[in-house]
């Protein structure tokens, strides 16, 4: 009996809360090349109150890495759309999904504070809208700016409310990974909700394979 060929994994770099830091972006783009990353996920707060959009996505595109992004609470949906339109191989997945190899990536940005405020009901609706586009795919990554309720990440920042909607979506859709930013003081922390690996990438990049 012949052995099945082993599935080739996709290598991903995820990071959030760049806040217009060009040096950080260039460092991450260089690291993406060195680490042979296949694609980059930007989990919101790309700018610092929209002071500049220069040098945020460009270094990754120049490094020939596809970029999938969402807005945070420091930029509007319109700004995220502009960034996606300015650069090739870049897509805003706020309320949408993409299929890469055998992986579905879907997301919803915004938060309960800042320039892009959304209700919990709207965040869940957008996540469901994106999920429905890739629900038949075996491997899934959910991307939000806000952190889910009831994790160790929430405990690290009690003054910033966590999202019931994000938690509900994780429990309902059971993605392999739930990537978020927003909570700088808990950068790099991980938790699990069911089978889902929850990773806070606020100003702390994470490279993982799926």
ABEGO torsion letter per residue (X at the ends): XBBBBBBBBBBBBBBBGAGGBAAAAAAAAAAAAAAGBABBBBAEGABBGGABABGAAAAAAAAGBBBBBBBBAABBAAAAAAAAAABBGBBBABGBBBBBEABBBBBBBEBABEABBBBAAAAAAAAAAAAAAAAABABBBBBBABBBBGBAAAAABAABBBBAAAAAAAAAAGBABBBBBGBAAABGBBBBBEABBBBBABGBBBBBBX
